[in-house]
Amino acid sequence: MRYTTREFRLAAALVEAADTLADGFEPTPHLQRVSDHCVDLLAARAAGVMLIDDGRAVSLAGSSRHQELALELLEAQRGGGPCMESYDSGKPVPPVSIRAAHADARWPDFTERALRHDILATFAVPLRRHETLLGALTVFVATPPPAPEEDGTAGELLVAQALADAAALGLRNHHTYDQYRTRSGQLQRALSSRARIEQAKGMLAERRQTGVDQAFNALRQYARRHRLPLDQVASAVVEGLLDDAELRREPAGPGDGTP
């Protein structure tokens, strides 16, 4: 089986859209690249992604080619447009004639702005991961949509939907990756804190020739008297910044921070 250049480009674009497990990932540049691929693969004038949360547009990303145009037309859809319609239904919005939609008063603000920029057709697909809708991808075309009986429309929608699905997968994967990294960091800090406390207990027990329980009580009482985190007190003991005499010293009065 031979593959066309366009199919190779689509495969590469899908891999890039899903590859988000990296530090320093930013959603907006990522979605801008997805929009760029839409422009290239679908011979569009511009394209853009609207991320939507609870029915409200929360982020816009336009293709680098005609970026101002893409962002303007995305912004115009806050009051209604193919993006919101696709998001609300969870289904693609097939290619629509801008002139016909304007004449029918469908998305008036959006269609008026699109006509100003000689955009003659548009279509949109939902950005979704399984049953979770994240937003929608809209493509802006400078040629009229094909007649209903002409072939090709379904293929354009499938390409756009594949890119949108890969982008949604990438966003969700990075969200999960970021959660795991956060939890891993929290666990590492907790383990490091525990290790410092154990080390401080051992050092203090050796100095005082007492058990580790008594040493721990001394650390805890000092932390409570001075309203300090136990880990901070343990670090001071380990680093030699807090000696045994200071740990034993009782507060002089109520003004010294005693609870």
WOMOQUI-V987742 format. One record per pair of residues at least 12 apart in sequence whose C-alpha atoms are under 10 Angstrom apart, sorted by the first residue. I is the first residue (numbers start at 1). J is the second residue. Records with the same first field share a line. If there is no record, write none. Layout:
# WOMOQUI-V987742
I = J ; J
This chain:
# WOMOQUI-V987742
6 = 40 ; 41 ; 42
7 = 41 ; 159
9 = 37 ; 40 ; 41
10 = 37 ; 38 ; 40 ; 41 ; 159 ; 160 ; 162 ; 163
11 = 162 ; 163
12 = 37
13 = 33 ; 34 ; 36 ; 37 ; 38 ; 41 ; 162 ; 163 ; 166 ; 167
14 = 34 ; 37 ; 159 ; 162 ; 163 ; 164 ; 165 ; 166 ; 167 ; 170
15 = 163 ; 166 ; 167 ; 170
16 = 30 ; 33 ; 34 ; 37 ; 163 ; 166 ; 167 ; 170
17 = 30 ; 31 ; 33 ; 34 ; 37 ; 162 ; 163 ; 164 ; 165 ; 166 ; 167 ; 168 ; 169 ; 170 ; 171
18 = 30 ; 34 ; 163 ; 164 ; 165 ; 166 ; 167 ; 168 ; 169 ; 170 ; 171 ; 172 ; 173 ; 174
19 = 166 ; 167 ; 169 ; 170 ; 171 ; 173 ; 174
20 = 167 ; 169 ; 170 ; 171 ; 172 ; 173 ; 174 ; 175 ; 177
21 = 170 ; 171 ; 173 ; 174 ; 175 ; 176 ; 177 ; 178
22 = 174 ; 177 ; 178
23 = 174 ; 177 ; 178 ; 181
25 = 171 ; 174 ; 178
26 = 171 ; 174
27 = 51 ; 59 ; 60 ; 61 ; 167 ; 170 ; 171 ; 174
28 = 49 ; 51 ; 59 ; 60 ; 61 ; 62
29 = 61 ; 62 ; 63 ; 64
30 = 61 ; 167 ; 170 ; 171
31 = 48 ; 49 ; 50 ; 51 ; 60 ; 61 ; 62 ; 63 ; 137 ; 164 ; 167 ; 168 ; 170 ; 171
32 = 47 ; 48 ; 49 ; 60 ; 61 ; 62 ; 63 ; 64 ; 65 ; 67
33 = 48 ; 61 ; 62 ; 63 ; 64 ; 167
34 = 47 ; 48 ; 49 ; 61 ; 62 ; 63 ; 137 ; 160 ; 163 ; 164 ; 166 ; 167
35 = 47 ; 48 ; 49 ; 61 ; 62 ; 63 ; 64 ; 65 ; 67 ; 70 ; 137 ; 138 ; 139 ; 160 ; 163 ; 164 ; 167
36 = 48 ; 62 ; 63 ; 64 ; 65 ; 66 ; 67
37 = 63 ; 160 ; 163
38 = 63 ; 137 ; 138 ; 139 ; 140 ; 156 ; 159 ; 160 ; 163 ; 164
39 = 63 ; 64 ; 65 ; 66 ; 139 ; 140 ; 141 ; 160
40 = 65
41 = 156 ; 159 ; 160
42 = 139 ; 140 ; 141 ; 155 ; 156 ; 157 ; 159 ; 160
43 = 139 ; 140 ; 141 ; 142 ; 143 ; 156
44 = 65 ; 119 ; 121 ; 122 ; 139 ; 140 ; 141 ; 142 ; 143
45 = 63 ; 65 ; 66 ; 69 ; 70 ; 118 ; 119 ; 139 ; 140 ; 141 ; 142 ; 143
46 = 62 ; 63 ; 64 ; 65 ; 66 ; 67 ; 68 ; 69 ; 70 ; 71 ; 73 ; 119 ; 122 ; 138 ; 139 ; 140 ; 141 ; 142
47 = 61 ; 62 ; 63 ; 64 ; 65 ; 66 ; 67 ; 69 ; 70 ; 71 ; 73 ; 74 ; 122 ; 123 ; 124 ; 137 ; 138 ; 139 ; 140 ; 141
48 = 60 ; 61 ; 62 ; 63 ; 64 ; 67 ; 69 ; 70 ; 71 ; 72 ; 73 ; 74 ; 83 ; 124 ; 136 ; 137 ; 138 ; 139 ; 140
49 = 61 ; 62 ; 63 ; 70 ; 71 ; 74 ; 83 ; 124 ; 125 ; 126 ; 127 ; 135 ; 136 ; 137 ; 138 ; 139 ; 164 ; 167
50 = 62 ; 71 ; 74 ; 75 ; 77 ; 78 ; 83 ; 84 ; 87 ; 126 ; 127 ; 134 ; 135 ; 136 ; 137 ; 138
51 = 83 ; 84 ; 87 ; 126 ; 127 ; 133 ; 134 ; 135 ; 136 ; 137
52 = 83 ; 84 ; 87 ; 127 ; 133 ; 134 ; 135 ; 136
53 = 133 ; 134 ; 135
54 = 133 ; 134 ; 135
55 = 78 ; 84 ; 87 ; 88 ; 134 ; 135
56 = 78 ; 84 ; 135
57 = 74 ; 75 ; 77 ; 78 ; 79 ; 83 ; 84 ; 134 ; 135 ; 136
58 = 135
59 = 74 ; 75 ; 135
60 = 72 ; 74 ; 75 ; 135
61 = 74 ; 137
62 = 74 ; 137 ; 138
63 = 139
69 = 113 ; 114 ; 117 ; 119 ; 140
70 = 114 ; 138 ; 139 ; 140
72 = 110 ; 113 ; 114
73 = 109 ; 110 ; 111 ; 112 ; 113 ; 114 ; 117 ; 119 ; 138 ; 140
74 = 110 ; 137 ; 138
75 = 110
76 = 107 ; 108 ; 109 ; 110 ; 111 ; 112 ; 113 ; 114
77 = 107 ; 108 ; 109 ; 110 ; 111
78 = 107 ; 109 ; 110
79 = 107 ; 108 ; 109 ; 110
80 = 106 ; 107 ; 108 ; 109 ; 110 ; 111
81 = 93 ; 106 ; 107 ; 108 ; 109 ; 110 ; 111 ; 122 ; 123 ; 124 ; 138
82 = 94 ; 95 ; 96 ; 106 ; 107 ; 110 ; 122 ; 123 ; 124 ; 125 ; 126 ; 136 ; 137 ; 138 ; 139
83 = 122 ; 123 ; 124 ; 125 ; 126 ; 127 ; 135 ; 136 ; 137 ; 138 ; 139
84 = 124 ; 125 ; 126 ; 135 ; 136 ; 137 ; 138
85 = 107 ; 124 ; 125 ; 126 ; 136
86 = 123 ; 124 ; 125 ; 126 ; 127 ; 133 ; 135 ; 136 ; 137 ; 138
87 = 124 ; 125 ; 126 ; 127 ; 128 ; 133 ; 134 ; 135 ; 136 ; 137
88 = 126 ; 133 ; 135 ; 136
89 = 126 ; 133
90 = 125 ; 126 ; 127 ; 128 ; 131 ; 132 ; 133 ; 135 ; 136
91 = 124 ; 125 ; 126 ; 127 ; 128 ; 136 ; 161
92 = 123 ; 124 ; 125 ; 126 ; 127 ; 136 ; 137 ; 138 ; 157 ; 158 ; 160 ; 161
93 = 122 ; 123 ; 124 ; 125 ; 126 ; 138 ; 157
94 = 121 ; 122 ; 123 ; 124 ; 125 ; 145 ; 153 ; 154 ; 156 ; 157
95 = 120 ; 121 ; 122 ; 123 ; 124 ; 139 ; 140 ; 141 ; 144 ; 145 ; 146 ; 147 ; 148 ; 153 ; 154 ; 156 ; 157
96 = 120 ; 121 ; 122 ; 123 ; 124 ; 141 ; 144 ; 145 ; 146
97 = 111 ; 119 ; 120 ; 121 ; 122 ; 123 ; 141 ; 143 ; 144 ; 145 ; 146
98 = 110 ; 111 ; 112 ; 113 ; 114 ; 115 ; 118 ; 119 ; 120 ; 121 ; 122 ; 140 ; 141 ; 144 ; 145
99 = 111 ; 112 ; 114 ; 115 ; 119 ; 120 ; 121 ; 144
100 = 120 ; 121
101 = 121
102 = 114 ; 115
114 = 140 ; 141 ; 142
115 = 142
117 = 142
118 = 140 ; 141 ; 142 ; 143
119 = 140 ; 141 ; 142 ; 143 ; 144
120 = 140 ; 141 ; 142 ; 143 ; 144 ; 145
121 = 139 ; 140 ; 141 ; 142 ; 143 ; 144 ; 145 ; 146
122 = 138 ; 139 ; 140 ; 141 ; 142 ; 143 ; 144 ; 145
123 = 137 ; 138 ; 139 ; 140 ; 141 ; 145 ; 153 ; 156 ; 157 ; 160
124 = 136 ; 137 ; 138 ; 139 ; 140 ; 157 ; 160 ; 161 ; 164
125 = 137 ; 138 ; 139 ; 157 ; 158 ; 159 ; 160 ; 161 ; 162 ; 163 ; 164 ; 165
126 = 138 ; 160 ; 161 ; 164 ; 165 ; 168
127 = 160 ; 161 ; 162 ; 163 ; 164 ; 165 ; 166 ; 167 ; 168 ; 169
128 = 161 ; 164 ; 165 ; 166 ; 167 ; 168 ; 169 ; 171 ; 172
129 = 164 ; 165 ; 166 ; 167 ; 168 ; 169 ; 170 ; 171 ; 172 ; 173
130 = 165 ; 168 ; 169
132 = 168 ; 172
133 = 168
134 = 168 ; 171 ; 172
135 = 164 ; 168
136 = 161 ; 164 ; 168
137 = 160 ; 161 ; 163 ; 164 ; 165 ; 167
138 = 160 ; 164
139 = 157 ; 160
190 = 231
192 = 231
193 = 230 ; 231 ; 232 ; 234 ; 235
194 = 230 ; 231 ; 234
195 = 231 ; 234 ; 235
196 = 230 ; 231 ; 232 ; 233 ; 234 ; 235 ; 236 ; 237 ; 238
197 = 216 ; 219 ; 230 ; 231 ; 232 ; 233 ; 234 ; 235 ; 237 ; 238
198 = 212 ; 215 ; 216 ; 234 ; 238
199 = 234 ; 235 ; 237 ; 238
200 = 212 ; 215 ; 216 ; 219 ; 231 ; 233 ; 234 ; 235 ; 236 ; 237 ; 238 ; 239
201 = 213 ; 214 ; 215 ; 216 ; 217 ; 218 ; 219 ; 234 ; 237 ; 238
202 = 215 ; 216 ; 238
203 = 215 ; 234 ; 237 ; 238
204 = 216 ; 218 ; 219 ; 234 ; 237 ; 238 ; 243 ; 244 ; 247
205 = 218
207 = 243 ; 244
208 = 244
216 = 230 ; 234
218 = 244 ; 247 ; 248
219 = 231 ; 233 ; 234 ; 237 ; 247 ; 248
220 = 233 ; 234 ; 247
221 = 247 ; 248
222 = 246 ; 247 ; 248 ; 249 ; 250 ; 251 ; 258
223 = 247
224 = 257 ; 258 ; 259
225 = 250 ; 251 ; 256 ; 257 ; 258 ; 259
226 = 251 ; 256 ; 257 ; 258 ; 259
227 = 257 ; 258 ; 259
233 = 247
